[in-house]
Amino acid sequence: MNGNTPYAGTPDVTQAGQRASADVVELSSEQTRALRDSVTDIATLTRQFLPDEYVIGSQVTNGATGPQATVSVQPPVGHIVSAGFEPDNDELDDELINAEERDEVARGLAASAVLQVKQAVEDQITPTAR
């Protein structure tokens, strides 16, 4: 059954578990810069929704399947929340992450980070009224 998958490998060309180089998306320097700017914009928008105690970071890397962009939020307590993006070949000619998507991702990250804090401290806070 392994021969039926695109990751089975081609003898003398691609090892099993690896993608063929033709399948991996490569960004030009302008596209990489645009992706990095979009991810930085998401991080900046997320910072506007959260207090300073939350640590927010972003990065663009080249993974086994091509470029990957990630924005992460470390709340003061609780688990890290992150959002990732991997552009496809058909997305390279358009704006990689449009303004509407950036705003939606930033709001979602902020809400998820606040929820992590709420869940982490829920048992430790005594309600002031009932």
BELJO-V460383 format. One record per pair of residues at least 24 apart in sequence whose C-alpha atoms are under 10 Angstrom apart, sorted by the first residue. I is the first residue (numbers start at 1). GAP is how many residues later the second one is. D is the distance in whole Angstrom. If there is no record, write none. Layout:
i->[I & I]
gap->[GAP & GAP]
d->[D & D]
//
This chain:
i->[17 & 18 & 18 & 19 & 19 & 19 & 20 & 20 & 21 & 21 & 21 & 23 & 23 & 23 & 24 & 24 & 24 & 24 & 24 & 24 & 24 & 24 & 25 & 25 & 25 & 25 & 25 & 25 & 25 & 25 & 25 & 25 & 25 & 26 & 26 & 26 & 26 & 26 & 26 & 26 & 26 & 27 & 27 & 27 & 27 & 27 & 27 & 28 & 31 & 31 & 31 & 31 & 31 & 32 & 32 & 32 & 32 & 32 & 33 & 34 & 34 & 34 & 35 & 35 & 35 & 35 & 35 & 35 & 35 & 35 & 35 & 35 & 35 & 35 & 36 & 36 & 36 & 36 & 37 & 38 & 38 & 38 & 38 & 38 & 38 & 38 & 38 & 39 & 39 & 39 & 39 & 39 & 39 & 39 & 39 & 39 & 39 & 39 & 40 & 40 & 40 & 40 & 41 & 41 & 41 & 41 & 41 & 41 & 42 & 42 & 42 & 42 & 42 & 42 & 42 & 42 & 42 & 42 & 42 & 42 & 42 & 43 & 43 & 43 & 43 & 43 & 43 & 43 & 43 & 43 & 43 & 44 & 45 & 45 & 45 & 45 & 45 & 45 & 45 & 45 & 46 & 46 & 46 & 46 & 46 & 46 & 46 & 46 & 46 & 46 & 46 & 46 & 46 & 47 & 47 & 47 & 47 & 47 & 48 & 48 & 48 & 49 & 49 & 49 & 49 & 49 & 49 & 50 & 50 & 50 & 50 & 50 & 50 & 50 & 51 & 52 & 53 & 54 & 54 & 54 & 55 & 56 & 56 & 56 & 56 & 56 & 57 & 58 & 58 & 58 & 59 & 60 & 60 & 60 & 61 & 62 & 71 & 71 & 71 & 72 & 72 & 73 & 73 & 73 & 73 & 73 & 74 & 74 & 74 & 75 & 75 & 75 & 75 & 75 & 75 & 75 & 76 & 76 & 76 & 76 & 76 & 77 & 77 & 77 & 77 & 77 & 77 & 77 & 77 & 78 & 78 & 78 & 78 & 78 & 78 & 78 & 78 & 78 & 79 & 79 & 79 & 79 & 79 & 79 & 79 & 80 & 80 & 80 & 80 & 81 & 81 & 81 & 81 & 81 & 81 & 81 & 81 & 81 & 82 & 82 & 82 & 82 & 82 & 83 & 83]
gap->[47 & 46 & 47 & 45 & 46 & 47 & 44 & 45 & 43 & 44 & 45 & 42 & 43 & 66 & 38 & 39 & 40 & 41 & 42 & 43 & 64 & 65 & 37 & 38 & 39 & 40 & 41 & 42 & 61 & 62 & 63 & 64 & 67 & 36 & 39 & 40 & 41 & 61 & 62 & 63 & 66 & 35 & 39 & 40 & 60 & 62 & 65 & 64 & 61 & 62 & 63 & 64 & 65 & 28 & 29 & 35 & 37 & 64 & 27 & 61 & 62 & 63 & 24 & 25 & 32 & 33 & 34 & 50 & 51 & 52 & 57 & 60 & 61 & 62 & 24 & 25 & 33 & 34 & 60 & 31 & 57 & 58 & 59 & 60 & 61 & 63 & 64 & 30 & 31 & 32 & 44 & 45 & 46 & 57 & 58 & 63 & 66 & 67 & 29 & 30 & 31 & 62 & 30 & 56 & 58 & 61 & 62 & 65 & 28 & 29 & 41 & 55 & 57 & 59 & 60 & 61 & 62 & 63 & 64 & 65 & 67 & 27 & 28 & 29 & 30 & 59 & 60 & 62 & 63 & 66 & 67 & 62 & 57 & 58 & 59 & 60 & 61 & 62 & 64 & 65 & 25 & 26 & 27 & 56 & 57 & 58 & 59 & 60 & 61 & 62 & 63 & 64 & 65 & 26 & 59 & 60 & 62 & 63 & 58 & 59 & 62 & 57 & 58 & 60 & 61 & 62 & 65 & 25 & 57 & 59 & 60 & 61 & 63 & 64 & 24 & 24 & 24 & 56 & 59 & 60 & 25 & 24 & 25 & 26 & 53 & 54 & 25 & 24 & 25 & 26 & 25 & 24 & 25 & 26 & 25 & 24 & 34 & 35 & 38 & 37 & 41 & 36 & 37 & 39 & 40 & 41 & 39 & 42 & 43 & 35 & 37 & 38 & 39 & 40 & 41 & 42 & 37 & 38 & 40 & 41 & 44 & 36 & 37 & 39 & 40 & 41 & 42 & 43 & 44 & 35 & 36 & 37 & 38 & 39 & 40 & 41 & 42 & 43 & 33 & 34 & 36 & 37 & 38 & 40 & 41 & 29 & 32 & 33 & 36 & 27 & 28 & 29 & 30 & 31 & 32 & 33 & 34 & 35 & 26 & 27 & 28 & 30 & 31 & 25 & 26]
d->[10 & 7 & 9 & 7 & 7 & 10 & 10 & 9 & 10 & 9 & 10 & 8 & 9 & 9 & 10 & 9 & 8 & 5 & 5 & 8 & 9 & 9 & 9 & 10 & 10 & 7 & 5 & 7 & 9 & 8 & 7 & 6 & 9 & 9 & 10 & 6 & 7 & 10 & 10 & 9 & 9 & 10 & 9 & 7 & 9 & 9 & 8 & 9 & 7 & 9 & 10 & 9 & 8 & 8 & 10 & 8 & 10 & 10 & 9 & 8 & 7 & 9 & 10 & 8 & 9 & 9 & 7 & 10 & 10 & 9 & 10 & 9 & 6 & 7 & 6 & 10 & 8 & 10 & 10 & 9 & 9 & 8 & 6 & 8 & 8 & 10 & 7 & 7 & 7 & 7 & 10 & 9 & 9 & 10 & 8 & 8 & 10 & 10 & 10 & 10 & 8 & 10 & 10 & 10 & 9 & 7 & 9 & 9 & 10 & 7 & 10 & 10 & 9 & 9 & 5 & 7 & 9 & 7 & 5 & 9 & 9 & 10 & 6 & 8 & 9 & 9 & 10 & 9 & 7 & 9 & 10 & 8 & 8 & 7 & 10 & 9 & 6 & 8 & 10 & 9 & 9 & 10 & 9 & 9 & 8 & 10 & 8 & 5 & 7 & 9 & 7 & 6 & 9 & 9 & 8 & 10 & 10 & 8 & 9 & 10 & 9 & 8 & 7 & 9 & 6 & 9 & 10 & 9 & 10 & 10 & 6 & 9 & 9 & 8 & 10 & 10 & 10 & 9 & 8 & 9 & 10 & 10 & 10 & 9 & 10 & 10 & 9 & 9 & 10 & 10 & 10 & 10 & 9 & 10 & 10 & 10 & 9 & 9 & 9 & 8 & 10 & 7 & 8 & 9 & 7 & 10 & 7 & 9 & 10 & 9 & 10 & 6 & 7 & 9 & 7 & 7 & 9 & 10 & 9 & 7 & 10 & 9 & 10 & 7 & 5 & 9 & 9 & 6 & 8 & 8 & 9 & 9 & 5 & 5 & 8 & 8 & 5 & 8 & 10 & 8 & 10 & 6 & 8 & 10 & 9 & 10 & 9 & 7 & 8 & 10 & 7 & 9 & 10 & 7 & 6 & 10 & 10 & 8 & 10 & 7 & 10 & 9 & 9 & 9 & 7]
//
